[in-house]
Amino acid sequence: MHSHAHSHPLGGHDHHGHGHGHAPPDFGRAFAIGITLNLVYVAIETAAGLAYDSMALLADAGHNLSDVAGLLIAWGGFKLATRAPTARYTWGLQRSPILAALANALILVAACGGIAFESVHRLMTPLPVSGNVVMLVAGIGIIINVATALLFLRGRKGDVNIRGAYLHMMADAGVSAGVVAGGLLIRLTGWTWVDPVLGLAVAVLVLRATWGLLTESLALALDAVPPGIEPGAVKDWLAGLDGVAAVHDLHIWPQGTTGAILTAHLVMPAGHPGDETLANIAHALHHRYNIGHATLQVERGDEHCRQALPEACQS
């Protein structure tokens, strides 16, 4: 995303670095393929789980069904984020993927609760399970989950929504591998309790994998400073610029699942440094800290400022 700095001198406010980035890569095809593969697998797992009384397979089927819902939500958020700004939604709908990632995480947490409840019930009343069937179906799951994860490989570093989909699928592949191992154990020992214990293990692993996505998406939804940006470092950098005596009212919050917005007051006793200087500051903020939109207000540190912020406005 390239930052385009524009000057709008309005009542002492200078707005620079309005990030109008290039469109993100289109993951529509990846979402469509991933959703189709997982729906087919859910059908296979559910049928096998019901036919052979496997709680591990039914638990994983419920989990994978929540994956489909999660992928649909993530896809919806991704598409909404590409909509152009309007008079009412002046930023467009760039924050939609944040809400999608949060909804995805909440769905998974709820699914974990359901899986754990049913697994405990099965521990109390175990049923005979075919280890061969569990191994075969879970083996198919490894292939499908890895294939789906690879569809989101290139976008996992820059977007929490895409990263959520990628990590989700890789965690699922690990869960399926665990179920394969459990199926082998059932086959070798005949222990019926292994299946519901596997169901509980699935719930714990999924909850652990989901926790990071939940906390990060919740923080972004609450306008926390995006990961990877240290506000103290940004403030120190601004304060160290030529002509800047102090920095106050610094705010940084997410622009979407990628990029950030900044507003700050710069106390510059010599007065306005010129549009080109502010444009250069906005450009540097973009490349140093991935802050695509910076609004900077220049203050001279006059008497009004001294009364409100005596320390900050000393020159």
N, C-alpha and C positions, 0 to 999 in steps of 0.2 A: 504494500500500500504506500503510495507516494503522497506526501503532505503538500498541499498547495496553500501558501500563506497569502491571506488577503487583509488589507488594512481597512478598518471601519472606524475612524475616529468619531466616537459618539460620546460627548460629555466626559472626555478624559479617559474613555475606555478604548483600548486597542485590541482588536480581535485578530489573532493570527493563527495560522496552522489549522485551518478547517480541513480535516482529513476527509477527502472524498476518494477513497481508495478504489483500486481496481476490483472488479468482482472476484470473489473467492473461487477456487476451483469448484466445479460442479460435481457434487457427490451424489446426484440424483440416481444415476445408474447403479452406484455402489449400494445405496439404500434399497433400491428395488430388488436387486439380486439377493442381498442379504435377507430381506424380509421373506422373499419367496423360498429360499433355502431353509430358513428356520421354520416357516409354516409347515413345509413338507416333513421336516424332522419332528416337529411337535406331534403331527398326526401319527408318525411311525412309533414314537416313544409312548404316546398315550395308548395306542392300540396294543402294543407289546406289554405295557405296564398293567393294563386291565386284564389281558389274556393270561398273564403269568403271575399276577398278584405281586408285582415288584414295586415297593414303595420308593426305592431309589430311582427307578425309571419314571414313576408318576411325579415324584418330586422334581426331577430334572425337567420333565415335560412342562410342569407348571412354571418352573423357572424360565424355560425357553419361550413359553408363551408370553411371559412378561418381557422377555427380550424383544419379541415382535412388537409389542406395544411400545417399548422403549425406542426401537428403531423408527417406528412410525412417528412418535413424538419428536425425536431428534431430526427426522427428515422434515417434518412440518416447521420446526423452529428454523432449520437451515434455509428453507424456501422463504419463510416470512422475512428473514434477515436481509434478503436481496431486494425487497420492495423499496421503491423510491420514496423519499420523504414527501409529506403532504403538509398542508397548512396547519393541520391539527397535530400530526406526528412529525415534528420537524426533524427528528433524527431518523425517520423511517421506523422500521421495526427491528433494529439491529440487536436489541436485547432479548428477542424471542428465544434464541438458542440457550440463553442462561436459564430461562423459565423451563425450557424443554429438558435441559440437563437435570434441573432440580426435580421436575416431575418424574423423570426416568429413575432417579435415585430413590424417590419416595415409593414408587411402584415396586422396586426391588426389595426395599425394606419390608413392605407389606407382604410380598411373596415369601420372604424368609420366615416371617411369622407363621404363615399358613403351612409351609413345609415342615417347620419344627413341630407344630401342633400335631400334624398327622403322623409324623415319625414317632413321637412319643406314644401316641395311641397304638401304633403298630408294634412298638417295643413291648407293650403290655399284652398284646394279643398277636404274636408273630404268625406269619403264614409261610408255607413252603415256597421257595423261589428257585427258578432255573438260572443257575450261574451262567450257562452258555448264552442264554438269551440276553441277559444283562450285559455280558461282555460284547456281544455282537452289536446291539443297539447303541451302546455307549461308544463303541469304536467308530460307528458311523458319525456320531456326534463330534468326535475329535476332528474328523475330516471337514465337516460342515462349519464348525466354529472357527477353525484355523483359516479356511478359505474365506469366510466372511470377514475375519479380522484383517486379512491381507488387503481387502478392498479399501480399508481406511488407513492403511499404513502411512501413506504420504501426507496425510493431514493431521496426524496425531500430535504433532509438536506445537502447532500454532492455534488450535481451537479446542476449548474444553469440551464442547459438544461432540466433535469428531473423536477426540481422545477418549471420551466416555464410551463411545461405541466400540472403539478399538480395544480398550482395556477390558470391556465387558465380554467381548467375544474371546479374547485370549484367556480370561479367567474361566469362561465356560469350557474351553478346550481342556484346561487343567482339571476342572471338575469331572469332565467326561473320562479323563485318564484315570482319575481316582475311582470312578464307578467301574471301569474295566478291571482295575486291580481288585475291587471288592467282589466283582463277579467271579474272578479267578479263585478268590478265597472261599466263596460259597461253594464253588464246584469242588474244591479240594477237601473242604471240611464238613460241608453240609450244615454249617451254623446258620440258622434262620435269622438270628438277631443282627447279623452283619448288614442285612439290607436296610432296616430302619436306622441303624447307626450311620450308614452311608447317607441316608436322607438328612440326618442332623448335621453331618459333616458338610454336605452341600450347602445347607442353610448358613452355617458359620463362615464358610469360605466366601460365599456370595456376599454376605453382610460385610465381611472384611474388605473385599474388593470394592464394594459400593461406598464405604465410609468416606474415602477421600473425595470421590465425586460429589457426595452429598454435602460435605463441609465446604468444598471449593465453590460449588454452584450456589449454595446458600449465602456464602460471603459475597459473591459477585452480585447476587440479587439484592443484597443489603448495601450495595455501593462501596464495598471495601476496596482498598487499593489493589489492583490486579497483581497476581503472583509475578515475581520477577522484577517488580519495580519497588525500590526502596525510597520512601518519601523523604527520609532524612538526607539521602544522597542527592536527590533532585533539588531539595531546598539549598543544600550547601553549594551545589553547582551554580544555581541561579544567584545566590548571594556572592559568589566569587567573580561574577561578571564585571567587566569594567563599568564604573559609574553606578553600580548598585550598592547602596548603603545598608539595605535591609530587605527582607522578604517576609510578608505576612499574609494571612488568609489563603494559604496554599491548600488546594483541594485536588485530589486525583481520584477518579472513579472509572469504572469500565465503560467503554463505548459499545461493547457487545461481548462476545466471547474472545475477540481478538482486539488489541488496541486499547487506548485509554484517552480520557479527556482531562485536561488540567486547567484550573483557573488560579491566578496568583496576583498579588499586589507587589509591585517592585518600587521601593523607595529610591528615587534617583534625584538627588539634590540639584543636579545640573539641568534637570528637565527632560523632556521627551527626547530620546536619542535618534528618532527618525524611523520611518517605516521599514527601511531596509534592515536596520539593526534588529528590530523586533521579528521581522521575517526570518532572519538568520537564527535567532534564538529558537523560534518555533521549529525551524528545520533541524536544528541540533537536538531539540527535545525528542523529535520523532526518531531520529537515527540512534540516539543514545539510549532512550528509554521506551521506545515504541509508543510514544504519546502522540496520537495523530491529530489532536485538536487542542490547541493551547490558546487561552484567552488571558492576556496580560494587561493589567491596569497599572499605569505609571503614575507615581505620586512624587511631588517635590519634597515632601516632609515639611509642609507649612504649619502655621500655628494650630489649625484645627487638628492636624495629624498629631502634633506634639502633645496636645491635650488628651487625645484618645489613646495614643500609643507612644508615650514619651521616650521609651528606650529604643523602639524600632525606628523612630523618626529622627534620632540624633544624627547630625551630619558633621 
